[in-house]
Amino acid sequence: MVFRRRKLKLTTDRLLLRAPVHSDFRAWVKLRSDNRDFLTPWDPVWSKDHLTRKSFTNRVYWSNRAITTGTALPLFVFWAETNTLVGAVTLDNIRYGPMQTGTLGYWMGQEHTRQGIMSEAIGTVVDHAFHALDLSRIEAACLPENNASRGLLESSGFKYEGVAQSYLQINGRWRTHVLYAMLRHDRRGKTEAGSD
């Protein structure tokens, strides 16, 4: 499945979700650097060049390629009224065929938490994934002690599925994660196989 990057904008009453562009660099660096202490306990280790223009340029190019090829949907989240960057949500590892699934990830600045922003952004991305991308399952994972993220996933309709040992390197260590998933309701247990 191929998508047009420039056309892809998801909106709600309060939010605009779109692919990153080169002119987002300063806002992204400020949000990430201002929230380093808030984000790094939950993130893979930031590379030495994480906040550089070159690294951001690579991120923009990767985002464009991923959206065009349909392998990922990396979106920045903005307050629509002020065009203020507040975080990001990515649907990655998109797989078609018998799986029709993707993996959800997200982050936001601490000053924007507890306002329903990420819940709204996740709902918008999930709706797009199920209806525009025709996916059947969205997966997500977080650290067991990340109560805010677990609460966000559960309140967004994700169901707890179990534990994955040494799932991902976070803050320099292999860490066990709890796994969540949301299924498209009209496809639960259904298949087109054998429907002659």
N, C-alpha and C positions, 0 to 999 in steps of 0.2 A: 504494500500500500504506500503511495507517495502523497506527500502533502505540500502545500505551498506555504513557505515560511512567512512571507509578508502578509498573507491573508489571515494567519492564525492569531486571533485575539479572542479570548474568552472574557466575558464581562458579567458582573452582577450589579446590583444597585450601588454597591460601595467600591467594588474592586475591578481592576483591569489585570488580566493575566496575559502575558505575551513573552515571546522569545527574547533573550537578551540581545542588545545591540551595542556597538562600540561606544556610543555616547552614554551608556549606563555606567561606565567604568568608575567615575568619581563617586557616584552615589553608592555603588556596590562596595567599593573600598571603604568608604566611611562607615557604612552599616556593618560590614564584617569586622573592621578594626575596632569600632566602638563597642562591639559585642563579643570580642575575642574570648573573654573570661566566661561569658554566658554560653558560647557555642562549643568551645574546644572539649569540654567533658563528654560531649555526645558525638563529636566528629572524628573521622580519621585524622591522623596528624597532618597539619597544614605543611605543605612543602615550603622551603625557604623562599621561593618566589611566588607564593600563594597570592599575595596582594599586589603583584606587579602588573603593569600594562601588558606585557608579553603573555603572562598566564591568563589574564582576562581575555585577550585577543584569541588565544587558543580555545577558551571556553565558548566564545561566540561562534567560532568556526565549527567546533564540535556540535554545538546546539543546532546550527543551521543544517549540518549534514545529517544529524540524528532525526530531525523533524522531516527533512526531505526524504530520507530512506525509510522512515516509519519505525525506527528502532527505539526512539525515545521521544519524550515530550517535555523538554526542560523549559520551564516558564518562570519568569520573575513575577512577583505579586506587588501591585501598586495600589495605593489609595487612588481611586478614579478621579476624585475631585481635585486633588493637589498634585497628582502624578508623583507621589512620594513612594520610593521603593521601601517595602516593609519586610520582604523575605522572598523565598522561592519554593516552588513545588515541582518535582520531577517525576514523571512516569517513565521508568527506565526498563531495560530488558524486555521490551515489548516483543512478544512471540505470537505468531499466527499459526494457522494449521490447527491440529487437534487441541493445542493448549489455549490459544486466544487469551493471553494473560500479560500482565505487566507488574512491575514492582514500584511502589510509591515511596518517595522520600521527600522531606521538607525541612525547612529551617526558617526562622524569623528573628528579627531583633527583639530584645527583651522588652523594650518600651512599647511594643505593639502587641504583647501577649494579653490574654484575658479580655479580648474584645470580640472574639468570634471570627477573627479574620481568617485564621488557618482552617477552621472548620468550614467556612464559606468557600475558601479556595479549593479545599479537598473535595467538597461536594460538587463543585463546578468541574473539576478535572475528572472525577469519577463518572459524572453524567456524560461528559464528552467521550470518555473512554468506552463506556458501554454503548452509546448510541452513534456517535460519529465514527469511532474506530472499530466498533463491533466486537469489543473484547467481552469475555465472559467472567473473568476473575481478576481482581486487583489484590496484590499481596503487599504487606508492609511488615517491618520488623523494628523493634526498638529495645534498648537496654531494659532489663527487668525493673531497675530502680527509677526509670524515667517515668514517674507517675503522671506528669503533665502530658507526655506523648501517648501513654497508654490510655489516659482519659479521653484525649482528643480522638484517637482511633475508635474507641468504643462508642463515644457519643456521635461519631460520624457514621456508625453502622457496621464497622468492622467487627468480626468475631474472632476471639482468641482461638488459636489452633494448636499451640504447643511451644516447645522450646527447641532452639537450634544451638548445639554446642559449638563454641569457637566460631561463630557465624561470620564475624567481621572484625577487622582491626579498628579499634576506637581508641583515640588518645594514646596510641603506641602499643596497645596490647590486644591479643585475640580475645574477644568478648562473646559470651553467650548472649543470645537475644531471645525475646519472646516474639512469636509469629502471629500475625493477624491476617485475615483475608475478608474481602467482600465479594459476593457472588451476584451476578446479574439475575434478578428474581425470575424472569421468564425463561431462564435456561437451566434452572436447577434440576439435575437428573435427566434432562432431555437430550436426545441426540437425533440427528437426521439419519443415522445408520439404520438400515433395515426398515425404512418407512415406505417401502414400495406399495 
